[in-house]
Each structure stands twice: as C-alpha cells, then as structure tokens.
Amino acid sequence: MSHDPGFAHESHGHPLFPRLGDLAHARSGDKGNRANIGVVAYDEACYTWLRQHLTEHVVADYFRPLGIGAVQRYELPNILAFNFVIEDALGGGASRSLRLDSQGKALGVALLELRVPGRDAPRGTS
Amino acid sequence: MPRQPLRIGNGAGFWGDNLDAPYLLTRDGRLDVLTLEYLAELTLAILSHLRSKNPQAGYVGDFPDLLQRLAPHLAQNERVQIVTNGGGLNPSACARACGAILAGSHLGDLPLGVVTGDDVLGRLSEWSEAGVNLSHMDTGEPIAPVMERLVCANVYLGARPITDALLQGSRIVVTGRVADASLTLGPACAAFGWAWDDWPRLAGASAAGHIIECGAQATGGLWHRWDDVPDLAGIGYPIAEVHEDGSAVITKVEGSGGLVSRGTVAEQIVYEIDDPSRYRTPDVDVDFTTLKLYESGPNQVKVSGTTGRPPSDTLKLAAVYRDGWTASGLLAVVGRGAEAKAHASGWILLERLRRAGCQFADSLVECLGAGCVVPGVLRSPGPAFEIVLRVTVRDPNRAAVERFCREFAPLVTSGPSGIAGYATGRPSPRPAFGYWPALVPRALVDSRVEVRTAGEWARSALS
C-alpha cells in the first residue's frame, strides 16, 4: 500500500497528474549556494513527455517555499536526463547554511514527489 | 597492438568514507591505479583548523593509516599505483608520515611524488594589490571584507603534475587540491601518452573520473530502488577501465555488492554539475551531452563518444574564511502535539538565551519529522507523534554559542512534557566557515612535483 505524501502546494497534489517518481529517478547535491538535481527518465517516452511538462517554471514553483532563486534546465537527450540548477537553494551554502540538509541531498527525492502538471503521461517502465 | 585498458579504482569519495573500501578494492580489484578523493569543498577549512593546532597536521590522516594496511600488498604487487588528494593542506607532511610507514614496512625505496602549488593563500594579497580580480565568482562581491579572515585558498590543479610525478617513477602521488576528475586523467595520460590537446581522449577519461569520484554513488549507492541492489552492505567501489581511445567501462569488483547499470551511471553523470555540455576541469571542458552509455555486461557500462574542448585560461580558486562559531543540538519530542511542543521548545530555548543577553546573528529551529528537511515542500499528512527538534545558531561571539550549548539540558526539566534524548550529550561550538570561489589566471599558478623515496621522505621529518 503506497502512502501518498501531502504538499504545501495544493496545486502539486493533483491526483490526476503523474508523480515524477513514476517517470524518472533523480539525485541531488550542492555547489556553493546552488543545488543541482539530475533527473533521469525511465525511457524515451517519459523523457519526451517530461521535456514538455517538467519545465523550469514547474520546478521553481515546487521549491518556492525554500526561498530559491532562478532555476535553469539543461537537457541530456543522449542519456534521457535533465539537469536542474537551482540558485540560492541551500540557505547560504554548505558552509553557512544552518539547515540539516545544507548540501541539498534531499532535494532530488523531494522532487520525485512532485505531481507534474500535464495529461496523458506515458507509463514509466520502472 | 592496442594497449590494455588501465584499471583505475576509486576507493574514497570523501574524507570519512568507508575505511575498508580502498583496502578491498586494492586486494580484489586487479587495479593498475587506486585513487582516493578526500577533499569536499569545505574539507580544507577543517584541515586548516587542525593545522592551526599542530603545524605537522593538515592532511587526511586516513591515508597513511590505509598505507599501513596496504603495505604488504604494495610489496607483493609491483604494479599498482596510488594517486590521492589526501595531502590536503600539507602534502609534504602527509608524504613524511607515509614515508615513515612505508620505510617501516621494508618499502623505503618506493618512490613517492608530492604535488604542490595549489595553496595560494600566501599570494592573495600580492595578487589583489596587483589588480587580480578575486571577486566571488557567483555574486561578484569583492574579496576585501573577508581577506583578513581567510583560512585557506587553494587553486584546483589539473592532471599534468600527477602525470609528471608518475612519469618520474612515483608509485604513490600525494596532492593537495586538484580537480576530482584529474585524479583519473593523470594516470591515464601517464599510461597512454596522450597529448594535452587530445580533447576527446582527455574528455573521455575525465568523464570516467567524474563518474567514479564519489565512490559508491556510481555502484548502487543512492539508488532509488535500493531494495533491489544486491548486498548493499558489501557494496563494491567503482572501477573505470580506461581504454586507449578514451572510452571507459565502469564496473566494480566481481562478486562485490552493489549495482552498475545505465541508470546508476547516468545519475552520477548529472551529479553536482552545472552546464552538462561544459563540465569544466583544469584539463578540458567535457561535453556530457555527446557520450553514449551501453551495458556491455553484468555490472559493466561502457562510456564512449565523449567530446571535449579546450579549457578556459582561468583556474578555479576555492577560498574559505572564518565566519564565527556555530553549534547545533538535538532533542526528541514525543506524544500528542509533538510538532507544536517541538516548535515551542525551540522558541523557549532561544527566548531564554535572549533574556540572558545572547542574541545570534543567525538561528534556526527545525522539526525533523514534520517536513523541515525540505521545508515547505515535502511533509507527511497527519500529526507526527515523534519529532526530532534541532536548534542551530551561528554568531561571531564564541561565548554566546557556548552558552547556547548549555541551554538544551534545562529543557528536559523545564519545557513541555515528552522531551527525551539529552543523554546523547551537550553540543559543542564548531568554527563556521564561508566559501569563496573565484577564477584566477592560469599563468599565475605554478605547480611543483617532488619525487623522493619513502625513506627520504621519512628522514626529512627529522630536519
């Protein structure tokens, strides 16, 4: 029985939208006060769908409560991956941040709980 | 006839990584080269704190300890080379400690190379006066306000001095700050004799180095389907078989735990990078958007087709400055209303300190278990019956931070009901650091290579 977490943002909890974790896997880390989240799609269909729907805007909106700056998305179609670079994501960076997760290690797992706004998502092959 | 691939295993992804991994990798991995990557962004600041108490400290002590264990293997296996950045802020002292251990294990003739030149702390004011721009590379702020508080300033060196040290006969190369990928590229260039403008080959080996630099993250660590990874307890650390054409096969010790797949390797390629078409190292700008991944066998992923371009004429400088003191304490808060009680307890603790005259430059109350790890983004539905309360402060005044550390215990008797866990001890103040990245002209930086026998390094300790 899977347990569905709740969200601070109602809009991201829409049950008709697919959970990112059903279409892709991810890991995250830090560089100074920037975090990056690498998102790897399960297959071509997932990659193509996410390329349209997992936009910089959607990711920025999801992490807005963290007080983040700009989000930039890079595409790696050769390995079905995206790299999201998030400015000011770590409350001052690994050295100055007082947060437990000062290095942004949990951001990737958090992003997988995003319900990506969009219809007709493919079924992931996880 | 094509040269055999070079088997490079990385046995450490940071200082504090598993102590047995590099030993097992060397014993069972049929390695040509063992690399050990110990230096995260802030590790040198911690080493500078240790060196301030002891001028002979400032390197990663795990490395000489490891050599003690590996000595019998190094004596038997004439081939394996070791390349590590464990020299930290004091590569020569590290070499002396290693030399003494090797000499004591009848390996006094073993050549050990030391790479220096990354430590530029002593040159910054001269550079600054000469008009070199040392502004923060992300924010553009000038360095002057933190200049007096700098504890270390190191330039990321590249693969060339490592290659030089190996070509001069070193079995072991100890460096300070070098780019992580250069630990792999250096031995590959020494083995294959690649030209320093052979961008596709330099890029290919650098990509392999990037994939293995964080140790077990390439072999099933952090994998989302962790419950499908065989024997995570016995996870094997990564090996890159670098080929003469610059391609590489990522694998691990046969029979070890973990998983090497397209997925685990792809995820590691996008780990802690910015623009994937321009992953910058001192040696080459690597383009990860051109490479191909192919599962060539069980736990074997071939990485080919990586392209690269010439690097910029600047090198990255990573400086760290003192930024006061910090401390952090934890208590468990249980029962109905645990989250409200935890929040209140954090507030009460800080309010008591305020009434005692202690205000802090920065403070944070976190309720772990109630959505505070990724605050405001991810939380479980419904009330938690257990919360870990974490309170953290930072301030220039050490005495105030010390007083903060004493304020946790009284909460157990004078706070809300259901507070547990004080037996884990009082927190203690730690130095807080700020990170200062900048770009400096390559021409200003000189790397140096010094190769001596282990016995000579050991004797230099006496002078």
Interface residues (C-beta under 8 A of the other chain):
Chain A: H3 D4 P5 G6 F7 A8 G21 H25 A26 R27 G29 D30 K31 G32 N33 R34 N36 G38 V39 V40 Y62 F63 R64 P65 L66 Y74 E75 L76 P77 N78 I79 L80 A81 F82 N83 V85 G93 A94 S95 R96 L98 R99 L100 D101 A106 L107 V109 A110 L112 E113 S126
Chain B: A40 E41 L42 A45 D138 Q217 L222 W223 H224 R225 R262 G263 A266 E267 Q268 I269 V270 Y271 E272 I273 D274 D275 P276 S277 F288 T289 T290 L291 K292 L293 V320 D323 T326 S328 D362 S363 L364 E366 L368 G371 C372 V373 V374 P375 G376 V377 L378 R379 S380 P381 R390 T392 V393 R394 A432 F433 G434 Y435 P437
